[in-house]
Amino acid sequence: MNPGVAIIMRLEFFFQETSLNIRRHALMSLAAIGTVAASLVVVGAALLLACNFNFWIQQVASEVQINVYLDRQLTGKQAQTLFSTIVDLPSVKSATFVPREEGFERLRRSLNLDPELLNIKNPLPDAIEVQAQDPNQVPVLAETLQELKGVKDVVYPTQLTEKILTIQHIVQVGSWVAILLVALATLIIVHNTIRLTIFARRREISIMQTVGATNCFVMVPFLMEGTFHGLVGASIACTILLVGYGYLLRLISNSFPLFQLVTERSTLINLTLVILASGIILGLLGSMVSTLRFLRDTPNP
């Protein structure tokens, strides 16, 4: 027989067996699909929460400002040269030069000082307000700025920055732990569902082994079934998450216009791909583990 024809016939047999098995055990298939969908909705919600929490942290962190105070002995040209050097640093997001006169005016307004105090000598030096590209870079950037020639002092909210970084780390670790626990629970449930299906077809498997079918040949339909469960469950989960998140975005934009959520299309596309891939992997692994375990415990006649 032509090898190409043989491969096509095998694939046709595998698809027929998978389709037949799903129809025969529709309730168990629905249970597996529902379990995968529910679990991945929880996983997706945790990922969305983590993405939004990181987004909020980034927004707060973007307001963390490093104040660089220049040496009063610098000339105007030297101060502008130093400013250009700081702007060109790769970890600097933005920088604003604040002349000493403007700094003193800000101080007067913030403290509501008497205008008569404007006659006193301005004690402030020229300054540069710097924002980092990444909040994790703030302490290192502050040290780099302090080492520049012409910089008198560098000041930034140390405690606030440390708290932001600590919260970000806790959220990331907590999200991954929750996702792994839910994924493990899903894997166990899919494994048990496929195991029940295999047990119900143990006589058919025994007959296939008797006529010479290899373990790999026996496994393929069950692997395809598990993949089907995972893919359909993941698709349902993606639909629920995207529809629910879209509704939440509209609700918040109408009720709390100043409160922002992640709306980047790339983030939502990546989330969808992660959920779909997770569903396929969980379904495939669950069916593989249960099939291998059954074939290992059942000697080939």
N, C-alpha and C positions, 0 to 999 in steps of 0.2 A: 504494500500500500504506500502511496505517495506520502512522505513525511508531513507535507503541508496539509493534506486532507486529514491525516490522523490527528494533527493538532487541532484543526477546526472541529472535528468530531468530538474530541475530548472537551474542548471549550463549550460546545453545545450541550454535552452531557452535564458538565458542571453547572451551567446556567439553569438547565432544566431541573436538576436535583435541588439547587438552591431555591428556585421559585416554588417547586413542589413542597419542599420542607417548610418554607415560610407560610404557604397557604394551609398546610396540614396543621401547623402549630401557630395559628394566627394569634391566639390569646397570649402565648408566651412571647411571640415576636412583638406584639403591641406592648407587653410589659417591659421588654428589653429596650424598645425604642423610647417608651415613656420615661424609663429610668435614666437613660442617657440624656434625653432632652432636659429633664428636671435637674440633673446634676450639672450639666453644662450651662444651664441658665444661672445656677448659683456661681459657677466658675466665672462666667462672663460678667455677672454682676460684680463679683469681687474684683475682676480686672478693670471694669469701668470705674468702680469706686477708687481703686488704686491710681488709675490714670488721672481722675479728677482731683484726687488728694495731692498728687504730685504737681498737678497744674496749679492748684491753689498755693502750694508751698513755693513753687517757682514765682508766682505773682508776688507773694510776700517777700521772698528772697530778693526779687528784682528791686525792691524798695530799700534793701540794705545798702547803705552808702558809705564809702570809704572817704574820709576827709583827709586830704593831704595838705599840710601847712608848709609853706615854702619859707626858706631862709630870708629874712628881711634884707639881707645884704645883696640879694640878687637884683640885677638890673631888669628892666622890662624885656629886653631881648633874651636874656638868659632864662627868664621865667617862661617865655613863649617857646623857647627851645626845649625846656624840660616838659612843658605841656605836650608838645609834639611827640616827645619820646614816650610819654605815658600813653597817649592815644594809640601809638603803634604797637603796644604790647598785645600779644595774641589773646591774653586772658581778660582784656578790658573790653567791656561792651560799649560803654560810653564814658565821656569825661567832659566836665564843664569847668572852664576857668572862672574863678570868682575873685575879682579885684578886692583889695582890702577895703575900699570905700563901700562897695556893694555889700560886703560881709558885715561891716559896721551898721549899715542901714537895715539889713535883715535883723541884726541883733537888737537894734532899737525898737523895731516894730514888734518883734516877738516878745520882748520884755516890757513893751509899752513905756519906754523911758521918756522922761521929760525932754522936750526939744532943746532946752538949755544945755543939756549934757552933750549936745552935738559939738559944742565949743571945745570940749576936752580933746586931747590928742588921741587919735585912733590907735588902740593897742593891738589891733589884729593884723596879721600878715596876709599876703595873697594866699589863696587856697585853690585847690583843684578837687572837685567832687567826682569820684570815680565809682562806676558800677561794674561788677564782674560779670563775665559771660555765664558763669556757673556759680551758685552759692557755695559749692564745695571748694571753690578756688579762692574764696575771700581771705582766709588766713594766710595762705601762701602768697597771694597777690599783695596783701598788706606788708608782708616781710620784704617782698621784692621792691615795693615802692619806698620802703624805709631806707633801703640801701642805695637809692639813687642820690647822686651828688646834687645838693641844693635843697633837699627835703629836710625840713626841721623836725616834723613830727607827723605821725600817721595815726588817725583815730577812727575806730569803727565799733559798732555795738557787738562786742565779743559774746556776751551771754545770749543775746537774741540769735546770733548766727549759730552758736552751738546748739541751742534748743531746736532751731529749724532743722539742722542736719540730723539731730537725734530723732526727732519725730519722723523725718523722711525715712531714716533707716528702719525704725520700728514698723512703719506702714508697709514698707517693701517686704520685710521679713514676715510680718503677719499675713500679708496677702499670699505669699508663696506657700506658707504653711497651710493656710486654709485651702488653697487650690490643690495642693498635693493630697490632703486628707479627703477632699471630695472626689478627686480622680481615683484614689485608691478604693473608696467605697463603690464608685461606679464600676471599676474593673472587677471587683468581687461579685457584684450583682450580675454583670454581663456574663462572667465566668459561670456562675450558677445557672443562669438561664440557658446557656448553650449546653451545659452539662446535662440538664433535664431533657433537652432535645435529643442529645446523643443517646441518653439512656433509653428514651422512647424508641429509638431506631437501632437498638443494639443487635436485634436479629438481622436486620438488613446489612449492618456493618459486618456481622459474622459471615453472612453469605458472600459478601463482596471479598472478604479475606480468603474464604474457602476457594473461590474461583481464581485467586491469584492477585487480587488488588493489593498494591503496596500501601503502607501507612500514609505516604504522601498523597496518593490518589484518593484515599478515604478522607483525608483532612481538608482537601481543597474546598468542597462545597460548604463545610462548616466555617472555614475561614471567610469565604465569600458572604455567608449569612451574617457572621459577626460584623464584617465590614459594612454590610447593608444596614444593619441595626445602628451602627455608630454614625454612618453618614446621614441617614434619615433623622435620627435623634438630634444630631448636630444642626441639621438644616432647620428643624423646628425650633431649636434653642436660639439660633441666629435670628430667625423671624421674630420670635417673642422679644428678644433683647433689643433689636433695632426699632421695632414698633413701639415698645415701651419707652425706650430712651428718647425717641423722637417726640412722643407725647410729653415726657418729662421736660424736654427742652422747651417745647411750646408753653407748657404750664409755667415754668420758671421765668421765661422771657416776658410773659404777660403779667405775672404777679410780682416778680422780683427782678426787674430789669437790670439792676446793678450787680446781681449775683450771676456769675458766668460759669458755664460748664464747657468741657472740651467739645468742640464742634468740628475739628479737623477731619476731613474726609479720609485722609491717609490712616489716621488712628482707628477709625471705625472699620476701614477695609482690612487693616492688619488684625484687628480683633476678630472679624468674621473668619479670616483665613486660619487664625489660631484655633478658634472653636471647631471649625470643620476638620482641621488636621487632628485635633485632640479626639474628636468623635471617632474618626477612622482608626486611629491608633488604639484607642481604648477597646473598640469593638474587635479589632484584629487580635490584640493581645489576649483579651478575655476568651475568645473562641480558641485561640492557639493553645493557651494553658489548659483549658478544659479538655480539648481533643487529645493533646499529648498525654495528659494524665489518664484519660480513659483507655487510650491505646496501650499505654505502659502497663496498666492494671489488667488489661485483657489480652491474654496470649494469643498470638496468631495461630489459628488451627492448621 
